[in-house]
Amino acid sequence: MAAEMLVPRAHIQNFSEASTVEPHWGYSVRLVPCTNDKGSCEYLDIVYHSHDLGMLYTGIIWATIGAILLIWGVGRHFARSQPSGVQLPAVVGEGVPRRRSAFERLQRAIPAYARRYLLPDAARPIFGRVTRTQVLTLLVLTGYLTIFTFVGIVYKKWVTPVKKIPGLYQTRSSLGPWSDRIGVLAYALTPLSVMLSTRESILSLVTGLPYQSFNFLHRWLGYIIFVQSALHTIGWCIIEIRLYQPQPTVAIEWIVQTYMVWGLVAMILLTLLVVLSTPWGIRLTGYEFFRKAHYVLAMVYIGACWGHWEKLKVFLLPGLIVWFIDRGIRFARTALLHYNFLPSGHMGFRAASANISLFKDEVNGDVVRLDYDHPQDAWAVGQHFYLTFPDSSIWQSHPFTPISRPVFGADTQRHSYIFRARKGETRKIADLSMKRIANIGNHEESHEGLMAAARLSVVMTGPYGERTMRSLASDSNVICIAGGTGIAYVLPVLLDLASQTQTPDRHMSLVWVVRRRSDIDWVAPELAILKRKCRNLRTGIHIYVTRAAEEAGIPPPAVSEKVGASDCAKEIAPATSSAASSSLDASSALSVHGVSKSDLGLNHIQARPNLDAVVADFVAGTVRGGTDVFASGPGGMISDLRRIVANTNKGGEVMKGNDKWDKTATCIIDAMTELLDLCYDMLMKILEEINPEDVAACAQASKGFNEFVTKNTRLHKSLYVKHFDDPRRRKPQDPEPDWARELKRVVEFQKILHSAHNDVKTEAFHSVCTTAIHLIATMSNDDSGVSHNQQLIEHYFQKIPQNHNAFMCRSSLYGRAGGLTHRPADNEEDRQLSAKLHSLLGFTPRKFKWNDLAHHPYARSHVYDLRNYTDKNQWGPFRKDGSMRVDWEMIECLMIVIGYNSHLSSQKDPQLHQAPWFRALDGLIPAETERPGQGQTDYLTLVRQPDIALDMKDPYGVSAIYGRLVCFLDYQDLWHFNFSNEAMRVPPNRPREALTADEAFRHIVMSLWVTDVTAPGPLDHPDLPIVHFEGVSRSVNAQWDPNANSGIRGTVRMTREGEVRWQTISVFQGGEERWRSDGIQVGGMRCPRGVIGTWFDKDFDAHGPAGPTAFWKIAERLSDSDREGSDSDNDV
């Protein structure tokens, strides 16, 4: 076996030439004497020597660990309790202090110094909420392992010839023995990692520390083993794939060896273990999956390590043995704990039967209370049990601390537990409890969802954890601080102390922070007992309610926020200012536990506690002795308390004999994120100040926070309307938007536009264009006259030229006229989207002359190509498929042609009005915007009212003075472009060449007024009427042109697609109709951007003429009452 394992690794030793076999523990045998070349023999000397030292070092490591545990255990066994510093006379009365010796003071001062510097959190972003003591222990262990990783190895390189291949050499170096060394250390640490993870922990028996204290070292030791294994793998890959020759022969022979295959399997399994144990992995898969997968993968990993290098099984077998012993003891303890008399009179396994109380809380999660009696010995205060609920699942167990006080010597013990139901097993238990309670049918004793009299089977394992009262000195002052269900950890401490005779100088206090006043009912019986027993003790009960405002109809009690911590009588005096209804409800709630309101009568403070002040006031109120702080709650609370307690430990004062500055802290961290304990309104105000793009990151903070954020419609709505325009201002009749979806959509839109990767923009082209058009369509000014959507679009499309090219230059026009940066979209719909976005944005100032208008010959070619004017699009800017949907590629070309001519005319005559799209997004906000809550005007109803003015029935705001531009080609140029021999040879599906012929243009002013309002037709939008109008048209710069001055009539309607369509006919003297126009109001109804469309012959002559036109409102006109009897030309 040794030869089989060595040959694939070394390729050096020759068994046929060796005379002696030299064994090496944990490695293959060595053949002596060495018959290879000198370099190879030296290399083998280093390999075997460094391995032997490595095995020695692993022994030293384990000997060190054993020595530390031995000294610790012996020290605990022989340690004597510290003198109390108080001598009690024969009759209990005032304590008589005595002066401590210098050695006793030093014994107390050293731990005080240590707590001051080692108790606070250390590098929380890296290690989490752990103390500096734990991190220091990890650093010492890491440094210790690092030393043994490098010492005892001769670092050298040997270049040796390859046998049977003259002229070929291979490199041997100390990388081989170093990789072996680090692999051996990884094996040696495996049983320690298993020991650190066990619940039935031998480490806890020796040290007295609870098993959960070792979880931090277990996790980080696993990371160390992973790094060691990865470096071991990388090192040997370099050797076998690069340094050894000939290649690839050596590598291929090496990788297929059995030991190597098992090594790869072990490395893959170890990688999975590490990935799944990260906070990200646990959130992704769930804790129960992580726990079960961790067990299975760990055992298979140890087996794979065994297959990789069987000679080091001395480190693997103990790990397996420890794990199976742990599972066996758990099973045995559960069986013994539940081995009781059955109803039949025989002995057997019997689960406990618990009464259920359910406290409904739709916002924060229901709270379940379990109460039952069980025949067993008493546990120690501070210990907890793992509970399994067979009615739900026998494969899961969860740790819970009893809030009841154990009674030593009693035949049965009372178990009481409270826990909040969130997800998983606790949620199942709450739902199961609710179903069973519902079957009872009698809810008269309920209060705010509090229900009882249901029963649940419970299987226990335990007890586990530390005995918090063991090291508590008789003169120590005690302050217990809890948040929410963390009261279960600290309340038994005070109950136990209250049941014993206390020195008059001992000061005790309970500080409990809850969200609602009704949460006090969770532990009403225990608080009533504590209140009754503390009447003659220096005990304060302080209850802080952080979300009292959420409990409607419950008036706040008349309690000052500044309550004397030492004034027990005031603190627990019953409230007298509560309403009668509240008193009745509270009494009914407490009666479920057999507690009357008069027995409890606890006031509360509607505020969040200042923990610095709470601890400082408590210490100031103590007479003598040190202070022990017991705490359980959110991580933020525990971190603050560690810092506070550390700062109040003063070793120098303790050395002088002042025990007041000697403080210890015993803390349990609740899994709930501390932000959720804030008042709801305060938390909302905090979250409303974050940027929308940070919402997703906040939701990943914890599962509870994820639920709070993702399901919080108010938060998403508030963030949206704060940073973007409220879409309800444009369309108040529309239903409430899905605010979470809309916010996520805009945030993704911003991230894509902010990205520098063109591939990302290309993939998201459709979604970006759709979102941008939606933001433009919902633009509106707030009370200060600012449009957030407009600022957003302008920022991303004006200040980032990459976005302009990626999204607004993807139509067919830019495919013809653009350069390398312009590529048309792959399909018709995306090309239309790009053109629509460009048409809405208009010409940006910087890009106007050099980009958009530079392409006007191609746009002109499209506009004057008479093949684009057909019966299917009614010669208007609509698609040629007969759907009458807007052809935004035509609108884009019309805008560029008209804009080019408008720019030329304004340069010649600055007094002439310019097209309104020379400023980005100008004119896209309607002149009148209905506010949410005003209601939508029913214009169809107004149409049928004869006594209402026509302008009141007009939703489009037609009556006004308009500026108009009309562009046209000389008819010979138009004929030649469309009907010459060259033009007729262009295939129907190909565009004509760029058109460079000069155009003529006319500036016109129109005065329009409404003449009739009728119901919509079958092809129109059913919600808005058709408005008929008449007017006059007068030329501004060509009065001599007979086609410029005329009357005009037409209609405005809403298409089924939601676009506003304007159709006009020019009427000359004698009623002659000559020219038609058809256009779309860009931006929608009442938008000042105006109408862009085409003009053409009234008879739709296929030979023309035709061209682009646009008009927009420039002034209001006379009212209907003023118009009668006046000359309409005066308006113009």
C-alpha angles and dihedrals in degrees: 000000000000092000092048091055098042101047096063090048104045110018087200116089119083113208093194092060099043123098102185135039116216114199122219121190112244094006141072119281119266123232116223140233097037109232097183128097120295095258093051092048092051089048091053090049090056093044096054095038093051090046092052090049090048091055089048090051092051087054090051090050092052092042088054092050090048093048092051091050092046094051091045093049095046091046091053091048096051097034115116124215113262116259111261096226089228127093116204118214121227089267111051109248137112117357120247109219121217130198114257120228120251091252092052091049090049090051090057097037096056094057089046091054090047093050092050093059104024105039101072123085117277125215092335096188089059106032103021124225099340130128126255087247091065093045091047089052090052092049092050091050091047092050091047091052092045091057093052090046094065109024123095097028123115105222108215143127128230126193108203133177121255113241117246092008108086116208095021119111135187132203124238120185143164088268087090099057090039091054089048091050095053090045091053090051090052089054092046092053095051097086090046090054090052092048091052091055101049123107094208087056123185086197089062091050091053101038102029090229116133116255092244089063088071096054092090093054091044092055096046093041086056089054090050091051089049092052091047092049092047092051090046090052094045092048095054092043089057091048098046099036101037114015103039117075148253099041138234090010095069093046094049093048090047100048095055095053113117095237090051093050090053089048091056090047091051092049092050092049092048090051090052090049091054096044094048092047095057117101088248092053093047092049090049098049103024128247097269093053090047092051096049094040089049091057094048097043092046093054093045089047091055089050091051090050088052090053091047097053113001093180090073094055087116085083096040101048094059090053091055092044093050092049094049092045089052091052092045094051091049091053092046093049091050092048094049093045091055099036097116143132113296123217087258091061096251126113120253147116111315127176120220118254114222132198112232127219116184122200108196117222115164094184105045102021131272119283119223124202122197124195127181143138121237131183106241145106120284120267125216122266109264096032123117140203133225108234126204121192109208091189087067108024137335092203098069132065129178131197118245130172116223114239089202122093116245115236114214114222095019120128093224132029128216114235120198123171136174127193137164117243111227116140138335120013097357090053090050091052092050092049091046090049091050092052093050092046090050090056092058091067096203112103099154091114094055126115122189090339095319108146135170146172097076119119134216133190114240131190116196136203121188155336101246137166138049128322099238096191097052096086096034110123118224092242097044117121114228130213118180118198122185139171120209114313089001085091086087091072100047104032095072089056092060093040090054093047092045090055092057132070108265134199112254092240097055112111121205130179139177120208112185123180117200134166100228133029090234089061088079087075091071091080100020096136093051093046090050091053092046092049092050094048098043097058092102096035133083091253130141127195113200119181119187120197112200100183104036090135090068093064100083118207096020110111116218116254120248098253126139116233089228103071121168108250093211097045102096096171095055095041096056099033112128118258117252101185100065118113120257092245091055091050091052093049093048092050092052091048094051093045088071086072094037092255121130123212092247090056091056109029096155121167124210140207118237098220144073113268121247097227093195090057093041093055093040092051091047093052091046089054096053120103102201141336132053127291129246117201118203114189140169127171145083119354093249092055092050093048090051092049092050089053093046095047091046092053093050094052108098114179092187092059091045089052088056089055098259102133092181089089094053107098135163128194127210109187139178117193117222115220093231117104111250094229090069090064091065121102108277094239092046092049090049091051090052094049093044088063095059123093115261091241089061095058093088092051091050090051090058094059093092141333092259092049090047090057092046094051103036095049096040106108092173092057095049092045092049093049092047098050090043096055102025138034116280104247090209091071090069097037110021091166093063119099120261109285123241092256096192092052093044093049092048090048094054093044091054088047091056094046092052093048090047092051119101094211114102092197090061091051092048093052092048096042097116096046093046094050092045092050093046091051090048091051090049091048091054097044114134138154119253124219090284093052095253127131112205092192091055092051090048095051093044091051096052099039101036103038096039108054090186089070093050091056095040098053113014099043099056100096125106090262093064090043087064101035104027129095131230092303093057119075123163118241118264098246140035096250094053091048088053090049092053092049092047092050090050091047091052095045094047124193116336110218096239095046098040103095101026103042120016100033092039086072095053095111089063092043089048089051091056095045096050095041099111090202086078091062109079141147090255092064094031089235090289133114093282134117118274094233094086094249092112090224114151115270099220092182087062091046089052092052092045090051092051094047094047091042091052093052092043090053092051093048094048090053090054095042115016091190092068115098116254128220112271098236099076090099119059113263091352115160098013097113112084117248089235124034125188115224123229111271095028092097128228119284110244099223094174089061091049090053089066093051108094098193097057120098115254093239089058089057092049113096093180100058095233101164106092147093113277135196114218138192123199121186126192143166126235102267092239090055090047092049094047092047093052108026109027119113091258091050093049091054092062109103115245093245095052125079120241122252122275113289116226100168115124120256133213122222138190131210110216135180119211131193113202133184135178118259102172143356119210138176118274121268127237092269095046132085106279096221101060132052132234114257118209119202143178133195150139130274123207130181118238101196105018111044090160093062107105091205095055103064116060147115118270138204134175150130140261122207142159116248122221087253089061098252123133110239122200121195123183138180123198113227120198133190114311091026094284112164111211116156135031131197133194124189149152126241101235112226096019138266118001093358112150091220086089136205126319120190148112135287123211145154116305090235094049092243109196090217094058152181103218138145148145128302138172136181134183138181115270102166144359118257135218118298122251093260092052094044096065112102094003129115109253090213088070088067090057 
